[in-house]
């Protein structure tokens, strides 16, 4: 199980690093715009990402189990 967590963390770091690596100006603007958003908007966005991640995890976990 622990290797799976490290693999997932590695993939997250790769995906998160692509923005500033390939599109630094656009990435910086996006961060500035997000920093100006209300807390409620950021919480909804974060919650949506968490739900999407859980759905993807459950779908893949279910598929791998069968």
N, C-alpha and C positions, 0 to 999 in steps of 0.2 A: 504494500500500500504506500509506503513512504516514497518509493521510486516514482509512483504515479504523481504524487504531489510535487516532487522536484521537476518532473517533466512538464506538468501543467504550469508551474512557476516559470520555467524556461520559455515556454511558448508565450506566456503573458509578456515577459520582458522583450521577446523578439517583436511581438505585435506592437507593444507600446513604443519601442525604439524606432519603428519604421517611420512614424510621423516626423519627428525632429531630424531624422537622418535624410529622408528624401525631400521633405517639404518644410524646411525650417521657418520660412516667413509665414506660410499659411498656418502652421502649427502654433506659432507664437500669437498670431491674431486670434485663433480659436481659443487659446488659453486666456487671453485678455478679455474676450467676450464672455467666456464662461465665468471668469472671476467677478464680472459685474452683474451676474444673474442673482435673483433672489434665492434665499436658502430653500424655499419651497420648490422652486423649479429644479434646483440641483438635486434635491432629495427625490423628486419624481423621476428625474433622469437616471439617478443612481439606482433607484428601485426597479426601474424598467430593465436596466442592465443586469441586475441581480436575478430578476425573474427570467430573463432571456437565458442567462447562464444556467440556471437551474433546469429549465426546460431542455436545453441542449444536453446537459449532463444526464438527465433522466432518459432522454431518447437514446443516447449512445450507450448508457449503462444497460438499458433494457435490451438493446440490439446485441450487445456483447454477451449478455447472459443467455440468449437463446440460440 
